[in-house]
């Protein structure tokens, strides 16, 4: 698997690269643009950390698919909400060769990623912005609160980032785990 990761690292040196950070500037994901054909967009994703999001998120596309090429990640996905017991969740490890289908209405987050986890990520048309389910506590009464859906990002922002992005070799991307 390390050989595949090295090959992907070399291939992406020439592809437009977008570095995605979470939390306090912590690097989370490297996104490499592969192209768009018939309304389907393809990227290579390299996970360099887990989601730093405290809350689960959905995706802005009607559908997306991640195919794990190397490594693997632990996903938390919400299944349904029961007013008496709260959220029902599913946790699963997705390893090399696994396919993860993510619809626009699915809420999830990556809890952990193995070093050098790479995925082929494809998606359909954009239908909304990124959304997050957040729990907001009330001051009075104590311990009371509500879950809200927040869409903090402008869906038009960075929609064509790949046209001006540096290629991977010029981006401040993370070195390979084994130093190669």
Residue, then its C-alpha position, 0 to 999 in steps of 0.5 A: x500500500x505504501x507503494x500506491x501512496x508514493x505513486x499517488x503523491x508523485x501523480x498529484x505533484x502536478x495536479x491543482x491542490x487545495x489544502x483544507x484546514x479545520x479548527x485552529x489551522x490544523x491541516x485536515x485534507x489535501x484535495x487534488x483536482x482530477x477533472x469534470x466530465x458530464x457534470x461529474x467531478x473527480x478528486x484525489x483526497x489525501x487525509x492528513x488528520x481526522x475531522x476536527x469538527x465537533x459536529x457532523x456535516x453533510x455534503x453540498x452535492x446530491x450524491x458523492x462516492x469515496x473509494x478508499x485507495x490506501x489506508x482507511x478511516x473511521x466514519x461516524x454517520x447519523x442514521x436517524x433521530x429519536x426524540x427520546x434517545x437522541x441520535x442513532x449512529x453507525x461507526x465503521x472502518x472503511x479500508x482500501x477497496x471499500x466504497x462509501x456512498x454519501x448522499x447530500x442528506x447524510x450527516x457524518x464525520x471522520x473520527x480517525x484516519x490511518x497515515x497515507x489514506x487516499x481516496x478517489x472522490x467523485x460527486x454530482x451537481x451541487x444542490x446546497x452549501x455545506x451544513x453542520x448539525x450543532x448542539x447549542x446549550x441554553x444559559x437557562x435552564x442549565x443543561x438544556x439546548x437544541x440541535x440546529x442546522x448551520x450552513x456557514x459557507x457561501x456556496x459560490x465561494x471557491x467554486x472554481x479554485x482549481x483554476x488558480x490553485x498551485x500544483x501539489x509540488x508547489x503547495x504546502x502539502x504534508x510530506x509522506x509519512x515515511x519521508x519519501 
